[in-house]
Every structure is written in C-alpha cells, then in structure tokens.
Amino acid sequence: MDNMQQQFIEAGTLMLTGMVFVFAFLGVLIVFINTVLAKLAVKFPDAIAVPSSRPNKKSKSKSTANGDISPAVVAAISGAVKRYRTQHGHDK
C-alpha cells in the first residue's frame, strides 16, 4: 500500500512539473511573439485595410421596404435568363 501511495505522489509531482513547464514555455512564446511583432510594427507602420463584412448602410438597396426584391430587378433577371436560354438552346 505504501508503494502505491508513493507512486501516486510521484505521478502527481511529475504532472504538476510538466504543467508548470508547459505554462512557462507558452508564456515565453507569447512574450517572444509580441516582441517580434512590436519590432515589425515599427518597420511597417501602415496597416492593411481589411474590407468590412457588414454591408454599407449608405448603399442603395435593390429591395423594397418589406424585404422583397423590386419588380425592376426581377424583370432584369428574368430577361437575362430568357436570353441565356434562347442563345444556348434551352428554350422550351
């Protein structure tokens, strides 16, 4: 029984030691990456513009107030589909 307790204590100590080393390594890695990024930010000060995924509120919408597509857009799409089908032999 004493041998089993000793093994559990050794296993717990080994586990905690490993966890501390992993935590320390990750902390050093984060500090290193932030240092490198800070040095690169000085060399390249201009940020790259990333387009927003949100639609622009100022742009005109092609839909009506209730969310339906306007009749002009439906007519344009219908005409384009009809023309495509006629030109490519899909006309019924």
C-alpha positions as CSV (number, residue, x, y, z in Angstrom):
1,M,0.0,0.0,0.0
2,D,2.9,2.4,0.8
3,N,4.4,1.7,-2.6
4,M,1.2,2.7,-4.4
5,Q,0.9,6.0,-2.4
6,Q,4.5,6.8,-3.3
7,Q,3.7,6.2,-7.0
8,F,0.7,8.4,-6.9
9,I,2.7,11.2,-5.2
10,E,5.4,10.8,-7.8
11,A,2.9,10.8,-10.6
12,G,1.2,14.0,-9.3
13,T,4.6,15.7,-8.8
14,L,5.6,14.8,-12.4
15,M,2.2,16.0,-13.7
16,L,2.5,19.3,-11.9
17,T,6.1,19.8,-13.0
18,G,5.1,19.2,-16.6
19,M,2.2,21.6,-16.4
20,V,4.4,24.3,-15.0
21,F,7.0,23.8,-17.7
22,V,4.3,24.0,-20.4
23,F,2.8,27.1,-18.9
24,A,6.2,28.8,-18.7
25,F,7.1,27.8,-22.3
26,L,3.8,29.2,-23.6
27,G,4.4,32.4,-21.6
28,V,7.8,32.8,-23.0
29,L,6.5,32.1,-26.5
30,I,3.8,34.8,-26.2
31,V,6.4,37.4,-25.0
32,F,8.7,36.5,-27.9
33,I,5.9,36.8,-30.5
34,N,4.8,40.1,-29.1
35,T,8.3,41.4,-29.1
36,V,8.9,40.4,-32.7
37,L,5.5,41.9,-33.7
38,A,6.4,45.2,-32.0
39,K,9.7,45.4,-33.9
40,L,7.9,44.6,-37.2
41,A,5.2,47.2,-36.5
42,V,8.0,49.9,-36.3
43,K,9.3,48.8,-39.7
44,F,5.8,48.6,-41.3
45,P,3.7,51.2,-39.7
46,D,0.8,51.3,-42.3
47,A,-2.0,48.9,-41.5
48,I,-3.5,46.9,-44.3
49,A,-7.2,47.9,-44.9
50,V,-9.5,45.0,-44.4
51,P,-12.9,45.3,-46.0
52,S,-15.8,45.1,-43.6
53,S,-18.1,42.1,-43.8
54,R,-21.0,44.2,-42.8
55,P,-22.9,45.9,-45.6
56,N,-22.6,49.6,-46.1
57,K,-25.6,51.4,-44.7
58,K,-25.3,54.2,-47.2
59,S,-25.6,52.0,-50.3
60,K,-28.9,51.8,-52.0
61,S,-30.7,48.5,-51.6
62,K,-32.3,46.7,-54.5
63,S,-35.1,45.5,-52.3
64,T,-38.3,47.1,-51.2
65,A,-39.1,48.2,-47.6
66,N,-40.6,44.8,-46.7
67,G,-37.6,42.8,-48.0
68,D,-39.0,41.7,-51.3
69,I,-37.0,42.2,-54.5
70,S,-38.1,45.1,-56.6
71,P,-40.1,44.4,-59.8
72,A,-37.4,46.1,-61.9
73,V,-34.7,43.7,-60.6
74,V,-37.0,40.7,-61.2
75,A,-37.7,41.8,-64.7
76,A,-34.0,42.3,-65.4
77,I,-33.1,38.8,-64.1
78,S,-36.0,37.2,-66.0
79,G,-34.9,38.9,-69.2
80,A,-31.3,37.7,-68.7
81,V,-32.3,34.1,-68.0
82,K,-34.6,34.1,-71.1
83,R,-31.9,35.5,-73.3
84,Y,-29.4,32.9,-72.0
85,R,-31.8,30.0,-72.6
86,T,-32.5,31.3,-76.1
87,Q,-28.8,31.6,-77.0
88,H,-27.8,28.3,-75.6
89,G,-30.7,26.1,-76.9
90,H,-32.5,25.7,-73.6
91,D,-35.7,27.4,-74.8
92,K,-38.9,25.4,-74.2
